[in-house]
Amino acid sequence: MHIDLPDKVKRIIGVIESGGYEAYAVGGCVRDSLLGRVPNDWDITTSASPLQVKALFGRTIDTGIKHGTVTVIMDREGFEVTTYRIDGEYEDSRHPKDVTFTSDLAEDLKRRDFTINAMAYNDKNGLVDIFRGASDIQKGVVRCVGNPEERFGEDALRMMRAVRFSAQLGYVIEDKTRTAIQKLAENLKNISVERIQTELVKLLVSPHPDYLRVCYETGITKVVLPEFDRCMETEQNNPHHCYTVGEHILHSLNGVKGDKVLRLAMLFHDIGKPETKFTDKEGIDHFHGHAMLGEEIARRIMHRLRFDNDTLYRVCKLVLYHDYPVEASAKSVRRAINKIGEDIFPYLFDVKRADIFAQSSYDREEKITRVEEVRKVYGTVLEKRQCVSLRTLAVTGKDLIEAGMRPGKEIGEMLDKLLHAVLEEPEENTKEKLMEQVRRMMLEQ
């Protein structure tokens, strides 16, 4: 089996081999090459010690020398070169207390997480695949190297990585590996929230975001996202729905493109439903106020998982307004854009479509038609460059001061009045007309 190694990787391997040591491309780059994908990074493993690697190359950086990793700079590009190693005891469900360097490639591959990531390659010896990773790629299986309980006991994050790889590749998790996740999921409480967030996002933006279901079934979300478990256990007896809240969320995730903000918005859009559920006399379930509460819960979760402020802002806005009613009239659309925000409003069309297609077929065509009619009107508002915010209002605070208004909160109040007049009548958005209104209102005061 032949893999086309990049020239710089070949050169690094060649230099190490000419020094009398072994060297191979290893891990994800080998897996991706076998899948016919272009790897993002090329990692190299070697029998040479870090000091021996440093002696062979002109430019190196000690990125993780304690754990055997040196970055070799080749034509201004960095490549991680790591010495074959055996990990010592893991003390925090994540990191080995110490590592022992070895000259045996098999020992190094044995410590890796999954068979599909435990393959090495060089042009001289071809593919080294002790744990039949290539076979698991053909079968579409994520399987731990050796004993899965030991692998997950060493590093609990590997449990989320197993689900994430299955979602990225469309693979199934092998039975013993899945059973070990169910047994050890509780250990994820020892993992930093930043790492949990990274794995969750990678799963969500994958081709199969609905594999989050596996996280629920194996007990992962019970630890890292218990709010989602409540959704999975909340029925929706309502003509508009045919799934539990959680299953509706999973179906809606598949309905938007793999954009981080959109996928997170769909994950959280109905997260407020379990706490707002009300069943009427006819046995029909209602969820009044779920969007507002959902925005609060989403904010709490995203703070807990240390999301950046921009992502948090965008996602929470979409959760709050995901079912906000907008009529297919220019006036209604202008008001909605002003209320929701020019940067957020365009995302709502995808959110609403995904939400509708994850519901029952009841009134589906009418709902989709309404969304598309509003989208058309939105296009017209953009085309005509109608004013929807203070940013494009034809007058500014400076203009008002020049007209004789004193600086202060009255300026902001006046600009708001003018903006609302323009939202009603866009043709009023000229400096001349607006200043006439200002003069009239000043005379009336």
Stockholm file with secondary structure:
# STOCKHOLM 1.0

chainA/1-445         MHIDLPDKVKRIIGVIESGGYEAYAVGGCVRDSLLGRVPNDWDITTSASPLQVKALFGRTIDTGIKHGTVTVIMDREGFEVTTYRIDGEYEDSRHPKDVTFTSDLAEDLKRRDFTINAMAYNDKNGLVDIFRGASDIQKGVVRCVGNPEERFGEDALRMMRAVRFSAQLGYVIEDKTRTAIQKLAENLKNISVERIQTELVKLLVSPHPDYLRVCYETGITKVVLPEFDRCMETEQNNPHHCYTVGEHILHSLNGVKGDKVLRLAMLFHDIGKPETKFTDKEGIDHFHGHAMLGEEIARRIMHRLRFDNDTLYRVCKLVLYHDYPVEASAKSVRRAINKIGEDIFPYLFDVKRADIFAQSSYDREEKITRVEEVRKVYGTVLEKRQCVSLRTLAVTGKDLIEAGMRPGKEIGEMLDKLLHAVLEEPEENTKEKLMEQVRRMMLEQ
#=GR chainA/1-445 SS CCCCCCHHHHHHHHHHHHTTCCEEEETHHHHHHHTTCCCSCCEEEESSCHHHHHHHCSSEEEEEGGGTEEEEEETTEEEEEEECEEECCBSSSSSBSCEEECSCHHHHHHTSSBGGGCCEEETTTEEECTTCHHHHHHHTEECBSSCHHHHHHHCTHHHHHHHHHHHHHTCEECHHHHHHHHHHGGGGGGSCHHHHHHHHHHHHTSSCGGGHHHHHHTTHHHHHCHHHHHHHTCCCCSTTCCSCHHHHHHHHHTTSCSCHHHHHHHHHTTTTHHHHCEECTTSCEECTTHHHHHHHHHHHHHHHTTCCHHHHHHHHHHHHHTTCCCCSSHHHHHHHHHHHCTTTTTHHHHHHHHHHHTSCSTTHHHHHHHHHHHHHHHHHHHHTTCCCSGGGCSCCHHHHHHTTCCSSHHHHHHHHHHHHHHHHCGGGCSHHHHHHHHHHHHHHC
#=GC SS_cons         CCCCCCHHHHHHHHHHHHTTCCEEEETHHHHHHHTTCCCSCCEEEESSCHHHHHHHCSSEEEEEGGGTEEEEEETTEEEEEEECEEECCBSSSSSBSCEEECSCHHHHHHTSSBGGGCCEEETTTEEECTTCHHHHHHHTEECBSSCHHHHHHHCTHHHHHHHHHHHHHTCEECHHHHHHHHHHGGGGGGSCHHHHHHHHHHHHTSSCGGGHHHHHHTTHHHHHCHHHHHHHTCCCCSTTCCSCHHHHHHHHHTTSCSCHHHHHHHHHTTTTHHHHCEECTTSCEECTTHHHHHHHHHHHHHHHTTCCHHHHHHHHHHHHHTTCCCCSSHHHHHHHHHHHCTTTTTHHHHHHHHHHHTSCSTTHHHHHHHHHHHHHHHHHHHHTTCCCSGGGCSCCHHHHHHTTCCSSHHHHHHHHHHHHHHHHCGGGCSHHHHHHHHHHHHHHC
//
